[in-house]
Amino acid sequence: MDSYLDMIAPGPRRGGGNHGRVVEDIGHSIVAGDPGPGSLLPRDEELIEHYNVSRTVLREAMKTLAAKGMVVAKARVGTSVRPRREWNMFDAQVLRWHMDGQPSDGFYRQLYEMRLAFEPFAARLAAQKADAEDIARLEARVAAMRAATDQTAFSLADMEFHKAVFDTAGNAFFHSVVSLVGAALQSLLRRSSPDPRPQDLKLICDSHQLIVDAIVAGDAQAAQEAMTRVIDVGYNRVFGPGGESSDTREGSS
């Protein structure tokens, strides 16, 4: 069998018939790096034989992957894998393929960069728009973080806090971004969540409380700065001050 076909590992079966099976298998393999960017996929005839599907099914599967920015077909050349920077990272399926595997440090760094682009300003908007119900929800999320007894519970409560800030900001585009990348953000927070040591939990919860306090005071600048600090601390605890990946996970957010 063609060596490229050996690279295409079966992805998890999630239904969708033959079309879904081909998309899942090839998409998973591309995200895993086999075949890598610039590589040609097997010829259509080989893929048709490999998957035992019709040419129509294969073409529709390739159209699906092309729509995600992952492959491009050229006449008399074939279908090749596009650079990762051209993939649609807001596509739920592409994100899931990343999460099904072991996301790289680069993947998490880019998530942190995206957070810095959105969340501090969301906190700023929240300080300008929050009402009593919003503030009660934010306070409840911090309380849930303080009550967490393990990493999973803590990261879930942390995620709910940040979602509450976005909701309070009242921007539909922000809400859509969180909905699309929620699973990836949850994985990021889980990676940076601490062991259940009281001193670490208190420091992290206190830093989140500062965001709430600024929102309560209607201090947009303070809210923005407090959120930036929380994200920066989370980044440093995952990668270290020098940006190197670290297995010491003493903080969150």
C-alpha positions in Angstrom: 0.0 0.0 0.0 1.2 3.5 -0.8 3.4 4.9 2.1 1.2 8.0 2.3 -1.8 5.9 3.0 0.1 4.3 5.9 0.3 7.8 7.4 -3.5 8.3 7.3 -4.5 6.8 10.7 -8.1 6.1 11.4 -9.8 8.8 13.5 -12.5 8.3 16.1 -15.7 7.1 14.5 -18.4 9.7 15.0 -20.9 8.8 12.3 -21.5 10.8 9.1 -21.2 7.8 6.8 -18.5 7.3 4.2 -18.0 11.1 3.7 -17.6 11.6 7.4 -15.2 8.7 7.7 -12.9 10.0 5.0 -12.9 13.6 6.4 -12.2 12.3 9.9 -9.3 10.1 9.0 -7.5 12.5 6.7 -8.2 15.5 8.9 -6.9 13.8 12.0 -3.8 12.7 10.2 -3.1 16.2 8.8 -3.5 17.7 12.2 -1.1 15.1 13.6 1.5 16.1 10.9 1.3 13.0 8.7 1.2 14.0 5.9 2.7 17.4 6.7 2.3 20.8 5.1 3.3 20.8 1.5 2.9 17.0 1.1 0.8 15.6 -1.6 -2.1 13.3 -0.6 -2.4 10.0 -2.4 -4.0 10.0 -5.8 -7.7 9.9 -6.0 -7.7 6.3 -7.3 -5.6 5.2 -4.3 -7.9 6.9 -1.8 -11.0 5.5 -3.5 -9.6 2.0 -3.2 -8.3 2.6 0.3 -11.7 3.8 1.7 -13.8 1.8 -0.7 -15.9 4.8 -1.6 -17.1 6.4 -4.8 -15.3 9.2 -6.6 -18.3 11.5 -5.6 -17.8 10.8 -1.9 -14.1 11.4 -2.1 -14.5 14.7 -3.9 -17.1 15.9 -1.4 -14.7 14.9 1.4 -11.9 16.9 -0.2 -14.2 19.9 -0.7 -14.9 19.7 3.1 -11.2 19.7 4.0 -10.5 22.5 1.4 -13.2 24.6 3.0 -11.4 24.3 6.3 -8.3 25.6 4.7 -6.4 22.3 5.1 -5.9 21.1 1.5 -5.8 22.6 -2.0 -6.2 20.7 -5.2 -4.2 21.7 -8.3 -4.7 20.4 -11.8 -2.0 17.9 -12.9 -0.4 18.2 -9.5 -2.8 16.7 -7.0 -4.1 17.6 -3.6 -1.6 19.0 -1.1 -1.7 19.9 2.6 -1.7 23.7 3.2 0.4 25.4 5.8 -1.1 25.4 9.3 -1.4 29.2 9.4 -4.0 28.9 6.6 -6.3 26.4 8.5 -9.6 27.7 9.9 -8.9 27.4 13.6 -12.4 28.6 14.4 -13.8 25.5 12.7 -15.1 23.2 15.5 -14.0 20.0 13.7 -10.4 21.3 13.2 -10.2 22.3 16.9 -11.6 18.9 17.9 -8.9 17.2 15.9 -6.3 19.2 17.8 -7.9 18.3 21.1 -8.2 14.6 20.2 -4.4 14.4 20.0 -1.8 16.1 22.2 -1.8 19.8 21.4 1.6 21.3 21.0 3.1 24.1 23.1 2.8 26.3 20.0 -1.0 25.6 19.9 -1.3 26.7 23.5 0.9 29.8 23.1 -1.3 30.9 20.2 -4.4 30.4 22.4 -2.8 32.7 25.1 -2.1 35.3 22.4 -5.7 35.2 21.3 -6.8 35.5 24.9 -4.7 38.6 25.4 -6.2 40.1 22.2 -9.8 39.6 23.5 -10.2 39.1 27.2 -8.7 42.2 28.7 -10.9 44.4 26.6 -13.9 42.1 27.4 -13.1 42.9 31.1 -13.0 46.6 30.3 -16.5 46.4 28.6 -17.8 44.3 31.5 -16.8 47.1 33.9 -18.8 49.6 31.8 -21.9 47.4 31.4 -22.3 45.1 34.4 -25.5 45.1 36.4 -26.3 43.5 39.7 -27.1 40.1 38.2 -23.8 40.1 36.2 -21.9 40.9 39.4 -23.6 38.2 41.4 -22.7 35.7 38.7 -19.1 36.7 38.7 -18.9 36.6 42.5 -20.4 33.1 42.4 -17.8 31.9 39.8 -15.0 33.1 42.1 -16.7 31.3 45.0 -16.8 28.1 43.0 -13.1 28.4 42.3 -12.4 28.8 46.0 -14.5 25.7 46.8 -12.9 23.5 44.2 -11.1 20.5 45.6 -9.3 19.1 42.5 -7.8 20.3 39.2 -10.8 19.4 37.1 -13.3 21.2 39.3 -11.0 24.2 39.5 -10.5 24.5 35.8 -14.2 24.1 35.1 -15.0 26.9 37.6 -12.2 29.0 36.1 -13.7 28.6 32.6 -17.1 29.6 33.8 -15.6 32.7 35.3 -14.1 33.8 32.0 -17.3 33.0 30.1 -19.2 35.1 32.6 -16.8 38.1 31.9 -17.4 37.6 28.1 -21.2 37.4 28.7 -21.1 40.6 30.8 -19.2 42.4 28.1 -22.3 41.9 26.0 -20.5 41.6 22.6 -22.0 38.9 20.4 -18.7 38.4 18.5 -16.9 37.7 21.7 -19.6 35.2 22.7 -19.2 33.4 19.4 -15.5 33.2 19.8 -15.8 31.6 23.2 -18.4 29.2 21.9 -16.2 28.1 19.1 -13.0 27.6 21.0 -14.5 26.6 24.4 -13.0 23.1 24.4 -9.6 24.4 23.6 -9.7 27.0 26.3 -10.9 24.4 28.8 -7.9 22.3 27.9 -5.6 25.3 28.3 -7.1 26.1 31.8 -6.8 22.4 32.8 -3.2 22.4 31.8 -2.4 25.5 33.9 -4.7 24.6 36.9 -2.9 24.0 40.2 -2.8 21.0 42.4 -5.3 21.6 45.2 -2.9 23.4 47.5 -4.6 26.1 49.6 -1.9 28.7 49.2 -1.9 28.4 45.4 -5.7 28.4 45.1 -6.0 31.4 47.3 -3.5 33.5 45.2 -5.3 32.6 42.0 -8.7 33.2 43.3 -7.7 36.5 44.8 -6.3 37.6 41.4 -9.7 36.8 39.8 -11.5 38.7 42.6 -9.5 41.8 41.7 -11.1 41.6 38.2 -14.5 41.4 39.9 -13.7 44.3 42.2 -12.7 46.5 39.3 -15.9 45.6 37.5 -18.0 46.3 40.6 -16.3 49.7 40.9 -16.9 50.4 37.2 -13.1 50.9 36.7 -12.6 49.8 33.1 -8.9 50.4 33.1 -8.3 48.5 36.3 -10.5 45.6 35.1 -8.5 45.4 31.8 -5.2 45.5 33.6 -6.3 42.8 36.2 -7.3 40.5 33.4 -4.1 41.0 31.6 -2.1 40.1 34.7 -4.2 36.9 35.2 -3.5 35.8 31.7 0.2 36.7 31.9 0.6 34.8 35.2 -1.1 31.7 33.7 1.2 31.9 30.7 4.3 32.1 32.9 3.2 29.2 35.0 2.8 27.0 32.0 5.8 28.0 30.0 8.0 29.7 32.6 9.2 33.4 32.5 11.5 32.6 29.5 8.6 31.0 27.5 9.9 27.5 27.9 7.3 24.7 28.6 7.2 23.7 32.2 5.7 20.8 34.0 5.3 22.9 37.2 1.7 24.0 37.0 1.2 26.1 40.1 -1.3 28.6 38.7 -4.2 29.0 36.4 -6.0 31.2 33.9 
